[in-house]
Amino acid sequence: MKRLANNPSLQEFSSLKIPHTDPEIHSAIIHRLLYHLSAGVQRRPIIVVCIGTDRSTGDCLGPLVGTSLARYNSSMFHLYGTLDEPVHAMNLKETLTSIHETYDNPYIIGIDACLGQSSSVGSIQVSEGPLRPGAGVHKELPPVGDIHVTGIVNVGGFMEYFVLQNTRLSLVMRLSDIIANCLFCAMKEWHRSNFLAAQDV
C-alpha cells in the first residue's frame, strides 16, 4: 500500500487519475495503459505484480486484482500476487529477485492500494514509473514496476493501519474489478494490434 503524492505538479501527461464513478473510466484507463504498453513493452515479457494482503480490507486490492486476472488463464502476461499466493512486505524482495532471474528484461506492471486525500478516495491512477509499496504505512520496500496502477481506497495521513483495517470492502472490490478488466482488455488489444502489425510485414 502506497501513499498518493499530494502535489498536483507531479501529475504529468504520463499519469491519469480518474474517479471510479466516471462513466468513461474503462475507456480512459484502457487507452492510457495502451499508451504505456506501446511505448515500453516491444518484445519484453509482461509481468503483473499485485501487491497486498487479504489480512487487511484496504490492502487486499492487489490480491483481488491478481485473483481476477488469474481466472483469464492468459499467456499474454505472467502474474504474481493473488488471494491464495499474495505478494506482500515479507516476500516482495524475494519475488522481484525471482522475476528478474526468470525473465529477460521484464516489463513490470505494479498494482497496489494507496491512501490519499479525501477528495481522491475511490479514484484509480495509472502512472509511469515504479510504485513505492509500504510508503503509506512508513515501510521501506523496493520500488515495483515500469508503470503502476493504484486504487485510492481511503484517506491517508493519520493512523494508516487503522484506516486500512476499516476500509469498505465494497469500494475495494469495485476498484479491483475495474482495474482487472481494464488491464486485461488493454493487454488483449495490445497483443491483437501487434499480431496484425506482424501479419502486414
RABEL-V168657 format. One record per residue. PSI is psi in degrees with one decimal (NA if undefined). NEAR is the number of other C-alpha atoms within 8 Angstrom. Layout:
psi	near
PSI	NEAR
PSI	NEAR
This chain:
psi	near
127.8	15
168.3	14
136.1	12
136.7	10
138.4	7
-14.4	6
111.1	6
-20.8	6
-16.4	5
-11.5	6
93.9	9
-178.0	6
-31.7	5
1.0	7
133.9	10
132.7	12
125.9	8
136.0	9
144.9	11
-14.4	11
-7.0	6
126.9	7
-18.9	5
13.8	6
-41.8	11
-47.3	9
-43.4	7
-44.6	8
-43.0	11
-45.1	12
-37.8	9
-39.0	10
-41.3	11
-37.7	12
-47.2	8
-42.4	11
-42.9	11
-32.3	9
-26.5	7
-22.4	7
-54.9	11
-117.9	7
16.5	4
143.2	9
137.3	12
126.1	12
126.7	12
120.3	12
111.0	15
112.2	17
140.1	16
-176.2	17
146.1	13
3.5	10
-5.1	6
124.9	9
-46.6	13
-24.8	16
8.8	14
4.8	15
-47.6	15
-54.4	17
-32.2	17
-42.9	12
-45.3	15
-42.4	16
-39.4	11
-43.4	10
-34.6	12
-29.4	10
-23.4	6
-20.6	6
49.7	6
144.8	6
1.4	5
-20.5	8
163.3	9
135.1	9
134.7	11
128.3	12
96.6	15
177.2	15
-36.8	12
-35.8	4
75.8	7
153.3	14
118.7	17
-170.0	9
-33.9	9
-25.7	6
9.3	8
-48.4	11
-44.4	10
-40.8	7
-44.9	9
-39.2	8
-44.3	8
-41.3	8
-46.9	9
-25.2	10
-27.1	7
-37.6	6
142.5	8
117.0	8
58.3	7
148.2	11
109.9	12
130.0	12
114.5	14
137.3	16
131.2	13
161.8	17
157.4	17
163.3	14
150.0	15
-161.9	16
155.1	11
-33.5	7
-15.6	4
-8.1	9
131.9	13
1.4	13
158.6	13
137.4	15
135.2	12
122.3	14
149.3	10
148.3	10
174.9	8
152.2	11
161.9	11
83.3	11
145.2	14
-11.0	13
-34.7	12
-21.3	14
23.5	10
41.3	6
143.5	8
102.4	6
156.0	11
145.8	8
152.3	8
124.0	13
143.2	13
-34.3	11
166.9	14
154.4	16
126.9	13
147.6	11
127.8	15
104.8	15
-19.7	15
-177.7	15
134.1	10
170.7	12
-15.7	6
126.1	5
56.4	7
-41.9	10
-42.4	7
-41.9	7
-44.8	13
-40.1	12
-21.8	9
28.8	8
141.7	11
122.6	8
-33.2	8
-40.8	6
-45.3	9
-40.1	15
-38.9	10
-45.0	9
-41.9	14
-38.4	13
-44.7	10
-46.5	10
-47.5	11
-45.6	12
-45.9	9
-40.0	11
-44.8	10
-43.8	9
-40.2	9
-44.5	12
-37.6	11
-44.9	9
-39.6	9
-44.0	11
-38.9	9
-45.3	8
-35.9	8
-39.2	8
-43.3	8
-38.3	8
-38.5	8
-33.7	7
-27.8	6
-14.8	5
NA	4
